[in-house]
Amino acid sequence: MIAPVPAPEPGLYDSIPEEQYHASEGVSVSRLKTFAKAPAKARYGQNKETGSLRFGSLIHTAILEPAQLDMRYMVTDLERFDPRTAAYKEEMLKANGRELVKRAEYEQALRIQDAVHAHPAAGALLVGDLRVEQSFYWIDPETGLLCRGRADSLRMELRAIVDLKSTTDAGPDPRGFAMSCGEYKYHWQDAYYREGIEAVTGWTPEAFIFIAVEKEPPYLVGTYELEPRAVERGREDVHEQLRLYARCLKDDYWPGYSGQIEPLAMPTWAYA
């Protein structure tokens, strides 16, 4: 377990680097999701950067911070990133601290960028008084825990939180983006961020809007708000997890899975 970086005072910040935010103290909604699987995972588990996460960061930069794109990334024609090779070492020297990105992925990110901005609702959300990559820290009044979040963007005049999600299916049907919302507990994020933003700004967010974009051609886009009962369920769930987290912290006891032999049900599809 790596010691976290001390968090700043509760408030809203627009200049905290992403790496510093992820290393800082405070309970994020991602940590709560991990905690819900098993407290031990939240205590000792560490997020691993994957190719999918790296590509997601590239897409976020292309869409939300296009002026930063070439400052953070250097396009390379290398087919393999092998630190042992002279070609890789040479490219890293040229990059001068920037992250290497394969040309095909870079061009794909630009096509996704175009698709999002061409979408009527999504494009309209990404203009105006838009503040991107906003980090915020607040104290949960019930448990006293320091909480944190990082909003992709805030439309201040609309009092809206706008969140970008790259996905395999951005469609509105139950097996589309709705399934992703359930699987990845996006309703938790919705509720958690609404509370955090209200705590640090004093205004109540009137909307949490997801911009969902598919990662494969033709890069279809959908914009969504979760129904109120989903947000309320998310609020109930995150507060239950915060209470359990506070108890584990107080007792310094972070259990794993059950110590008993448990019955195990096969998923429905296994019987098809």
Backbone torsions as a table, in degrees:
resi	resn	phi	psi	omega
1	MET	NA	129.7	-178.9
2	ILE	-95.1	133.5	180.0
3	ALA	-64.5	131.2	-179.1
4	PRO	-72.6	157.8	175.7
5	VAL	-78.2	135.4	179.0
6	PRO	-55.3	138.0	-179.8
7	ALA	-82.5	155.4	173.2
8	PRO	-71.8	178.4	177.0
9	GLU	-64.2	154.0	176.4
10	PRO	-52.8	137.1	-178.3
11	GLY	158.1	-174.8	-179.1
12	LEU	-110.4	130.4	-174.7
13	TYR	-130.7	138.2	179.5
14	ASP	-115.5	10.0	-175.4
15	SER	-126.6	14.8	179.7
16	ILE	-86.8	120.8	178.0
17	PRO	-58.9	150.1	-177.0
18	GLU	-57.7	-42.0	-178.4
19	GLU	-63.5	-39.7	179.6
20	GLN	-67.4	-40.1	178.2
21	TYR	-59.9	-48.8	-176.1
22	HIS	-66.2	-24.3	179.7
23	ALA	-90.7	-5.3	-172.5
24	SER	-82.6	162.8	176.6
25	GLU	-66.7	163.8	178.5
26	GLY	114.3	150.3	-178.6
27	VAL	-92.0	114.2	177.3
28	SER	-90.9	164.4	177.6
29	VAL	-66.9	-30.2	176.3
30	SER	-63.5	-39.2	178.5
31	ARG	-67.4	-37.4	177.9
32	LEU	-63.7	-38.5	177.9
33	LYS	-63.2	-42.3	178.0
34	THR	-66.2	-42.2	179.1
35	PHE	-59.1	-38.6	-178.4
36	ALA	-63.7	-27.8	177.3
37	LYS	-73.3	-44.0	176.6
38	ALA	-172.7	125.3	-179.2
39	PRO	-52.0	-36.2	-179.4
40	ALA	-60.0	-32.5	179.8
41	LYS	-65.8	-39.2	179.9
42	ALA	-71.5	-30.5	-178.2
43	ARG	-76.2	-42.2	-173.2
44	TYR	-116.5	-17.2	-178.1
45	GLY	-71.0	148.0	178.8
46	GLN	-128.0	139.4	178.6
47	ASN	-67.6	133.8	177.0
48	LYS	-105.1	131.7	178.5
49	GLU	-75.2	127.7	178.8
50	THR	-115.6	169.0	177.7
51	GLY	-59.3	-37.0	179.3
52	SER	-64.7	-42.0	178.8
53	LEU	-66.7	-39.5	179.1
54	ARG	-63.7	-41.8	179.3
55	PHE	-67.3	-36.8	176.4
56	GLY	-61.5	-39.4	177.2
57	SER	-65.3	-38.6	177.5
58	LEU	-62.1	-44.5	179.2
59	ILE	-62.7	-43.8	179.3
60	HIS	-58.3	-45.2	-179.5
61	THR	-64.2	-44.2	-178.5
62	ALA	-60.5	-38.7	-175.1
63	ILE	-87.4	-43.5	-172.5
64	LEU	-94.8	-29.4	-178.3
65	GLU	-135.3	59.2	-175.4
66	PRO	-58.2	-29.8	179.5
67	ALA	-67.3	-20.5	-179.0
68	GLN	-91.9	-7.3	-170.0
69	LEU	-57.2	-52.8	-176.9
70	ASP	-79.8	-8.5	174.2
71	MET	-83.9	-24.2	-177.6
72	ARG	-101.4	-24.7	-173.8
73	TYR	-127.8	146.9	171.3
74	MET	-122.8	126.4	-179.4
75	VAL	-75.1	135.9	179.0
76	THR	-132.5	153.0	175.9
77	ASP	-96.8	7.2	175.6
78	LEU	-62.1	137.7	177.3
79	GLU	-86.9	-29.8	-179.8
80	ARG	-129.5	139.5	177.0
81	PHE	-98.4	90.0	-178.9
82	ASP	-115.1	105.3	-177.0
83	PRO	-58.5	-15.0	-178.7
84	ARG	-81.6	-15.1	-174.4
85	THR	-89.9	151.4	178.0
86	ALA	-65.9	-35.6	-178.9
87	ALA	-63.3	-41.6	179.4
88	TYR	-66.0	-44.0	-179.8
89	LYS	-62.1	-37.9	178.8
90	GLU	-65.6	-42.4	179.1
91	GLU	-65.6	-36.8	178.5
92	MET	-65.5	-35.5	176.0
93	LEU	-64.9	-42.2	178.6
94	LYS	-64.9	-36.4	-176.6
95	ALA	-65.1	-31.7	175.8
96	ASN	52.6	51.0	177.2
97	GLY	96.5	-14.8	177.4
98	ARG	-79.1	160.4	179.1
99	GLU	-86.5	135.1	177.2
100	LEU	-74.8	139.0	176.3
101	VAL	-137.6	135.4	179.6
102	LYS	-67.1	144.4	-175.3
103	ARG	-56.0	-42.6	-178.5
104	ALA	-61.5	-40.0	179.6
105	GLU	-69.3	-39.0	179.1
106	TYR	-62.4	-46.7	-179.7
107	GLU	-66.0	-35.2	176.2
108	GLN	-64.0	-42.0	178.4
109	ALA	-61.5	-37.2	178.8
110	LEU	-68.1	-36.2	177.5
111	ARG	-68.3	-37.6	176.2
112	ILE	-65.9	-40.6	176.3
113	GLN	-56.6	-47.2	179.9
114	ASP	-61.5	-41.6	-178.2
115	ALA	-63.6	-42.3	-179.3
116	VAL	-65.7	-46.1	-178.1
117	HIS	-70.3	-23.4	178.3
118	ALA	-80.4	-17.5	179.6
119	HIS	-73.0	127.6	-173.8
120	PRO	-53.7	-52.2	-176.8
121	ALA	-72.7	-45.3	-178.7
122	ALA	-63.5	-44.8	179.8
123	GLY	-60.9	-38.8	179.9
124	ALA	-68.3	-29.7	-179.9
125	LEU	-73.7	-22.4	-173.5
126	LEU	-98.7	25.7	174.8
127	VAL	-128.7	-174.4	178.9
128	GLY	77.6	-152.9	-179.2
129	ASP	-80.1	76.8	-175.6
130	LEU	-102.4	123.1	177.7
131	ARG	-114.8	117.8	-172.1
132	VAL	-101.3	156.1	176.8
133	GLU	48.1	59.8	-178.7
134	GLN	-94.0	116.9	177.8
135	SER	-92.8	140.3	179.6
136	PHE	-143.1	144.9	-177.4
137	TYR	-130.0	136.7	178.7
138	TRP	-150.3	163.2	178.4
139	ILE	-99.7	123.6	175.7
140	ASP	-69.1	119.9	-173.7
141	PRO	-65.5	-26.7	-177.7
142	GLU	-77.5	-43.1	-174.1
143	THR	-104.9	-17.2	-175.5
144	GLY	78.0	5.8	-179.8
145	LEU	-73.8	143.7	171.4
146	LEU	-79.1	124.6	-179.5
147	CYS	-113.9	157.0	178.9
148	ARG	-146.3	155.3	176.3
149	GLY	-151.8	164.7	177.8
150	ARG	-140.6	105.0	-178.1
151	ALA	-81.0	133.4	175.7
152	ASP	-55.9	-46.9	178.5
153	SER	-160.7	152.5	175.4
154	LEU	-122.2	128.3	170.6
155	ARG	-96.1	96.7	-168.8
156	MET	-62.1	-43.2	-176.5
157	GLU	-71.2	-21.1	176.5
158	LEU	-93.8	-8.6	-173.7
159	ARG	52.0	49.0	-176.4
160	ALA	-124.3	141.2	170.7
161	ILE	-96.1	128.4	-179.1
162	VAL	-116.5	125.2	-175.3
163	ASP	-123.5	128.1	-178.5
164	LEU	-96.4	128.3	177.8
165	LYS	-127.1	123.7	170.4
166	SER	-89.9	138.4	-169.9
167	THR	-151.9	170.2	177.1
168	THR	-87.0	-22.1	-178.4
169	ASP	-145.5	108.7	-178.8
170	ALA	-96.6	11.0	-177.9
171	GLY	-72.8	161.4	-175.3
172	PRO	-85.9	-7.1	-176.2
173	ASP	-73.0	164.5	-175.5
174	PRO	-57.6	-25.5	178.8
175	ARG	-94.7	5.6	179.0
176	GLY	-96.2	-128.0	-176.1
177	PHE	-64.9	-27.7	177.7
178	ALA	-59.4	-37.3	178.5
179	MET	-65.5	-39.7	176.8
180	SER	-62.4	-39.2	179.3
181	CYS	-60.3	-41.4	178.5
182	GLY	-72.0	-43.6	-176.3
183	GLU	-65.5	-42.3	-176.5
184	TYR	-99.1	7.7	176.3
185	LYS	55.9	48.1	177.6
186	TYR	-66.7	-22.6	176.9
187	HIS	-68.0	-27.5	173.0
188	TRP	-64.9	-47.3	-179.2
189	GLN	-60.4	-44.2	179.2
190	ASP	-54.4	-55.4	-177.2
191	ALA	-64.7	-43.1	-177.0
192	TYR	-63.6	-44.7	-178.4
193	TYR	-69.7	-37.2	176.4
194	ARG	-57.9	-45.9	-179.2
195	GLU	-65.9	-41.4	-179.1
196	GLY	-64.7	-45.4	179.9
197	ILE	-64.0	-41.2	177.9
198	GLU	-63.4	-37.9	-178.7
199	ALA	-65.2	-35.7	-174.1
200	VAL	-98.0	-17.0	-178.5
201	THR	-110.5	-25.2	-177.2
202	GLY	88.5	-9.8	176.2
203	TRP	-108.6	148.4	-177.6
204	THR	-88.8	121.3	176.7
205	PRO	-58.1	130.4	-179.5
206	GLU	-89.5	-13.5	-179.8
207	ALA	-158.0	148.3	168.5
208	PHE	-124.5	111.3	-172.0
209	ILE	-113.4	127.1	176.2
210	PHE	-93.6	130.4	167.2
211	ILE	-103.4	109.8	-179.2
212	ALA	-103.1	127.9	-179.8
213	VAL	-130.8	135.0	179.7
214	GLU	-78.6	146.1	-174.8
215	LYS	-89.2	-2.0	179.7
216	GLU	-121.3	152.2	178.6
217	PRO	-55.1	143.0	6.8
218	PRO	-90.4	24.9	175.4
219	TYR	57.6	55.1	-178.8
220	LEU	-69.1	149.4	-174.3
221	VAL	-125.8	140.6	172.1
222	GLY	-135.2	146.7	177.2
223	THR	-120.3	134.5	-170.5
224	TYR	-143.6	151.2	165.2
225	GLU	-121.3	135.3	177.7
226	LEU	-70.6	147.8	177.9
227	GLU	-65.9	151.4	-175.2
228	PRO	-54.4	-37.5	-177.5
229	ARG	-67.9	-28.2	176.4
230	ALA	-69.4	-40.7	179.0
231	VAL	-65.7	-41.7	179.0
232	GLU	-64.6	-40.0	176.3
233	ARG	-63.8	-39.6	176.9
234	GLY	-61.2	-40.1	179.4
235	ARG	-64.6	-43.8	178.5
236	GLU	-62.3	-43.3	-177.0
237	ASP	-66.1	-44.9	-176.9
238	VAL	-67.9	-34.1	178.6
239	HIS	-70.9	-34.8	174.8
240	GLU	-62.9	-43.4	180.0
241	GLN	-68.1	-36.1	177.3
242	LEU	-63.1	-40.6	178.6
243	ARG	-64.2	-43.1	178.6
244	LEU	-66.1	-38.8	179.2
245	TYR	-62.9	-44.1	179.7
246	ALA	-62.0	-37.0	178.7
247	ARG	-66.8	-43.6	178.0
248	CYS	-61.9	-39.3	-179.9
249	LEU	-65.8	-42.1	-179.5
250	LYS	-65.2	-43.4	-176.8
251	ASP	-87.4	-9.4	-173.6
252	ASP	51.3	46.7	179.8
253	TYR	-131.5	116.5	-174.5
254	TRP	-124.2	85.9	-174.3
255	PRO	-70.3	159.6	174.2
256	GLY	-98.5	-135.6	178.1
257	TYR	-79.0	176.8	-178.5
258	SER	-59.2	144.5	176.0
259	GLY	-88.7	2.2	-178.8
260	GLN	-104.4	163.1	171.6
261	ILE	-77.3	120.2	-174.7
262	GLU	-110.2	147.0	172.4
263	PRO	-68.6	144.4	-177.0
264	LEU	-125.2	120.0	179.5
265	ALA	-92.9	134.0	175.5
266	MET	-74.5	148.6	176.0
267	PRO	-65.3	154.4	-175.9
268	THR	-56.6	-40.0	-176.0
269	TRP	-63.6	-22.1	-178.7
270	ALA	-69.2	-17.6	-179.1
271	TYR	-99.7	2.5	-177.7
272	ALA	-71.8	NA	NA
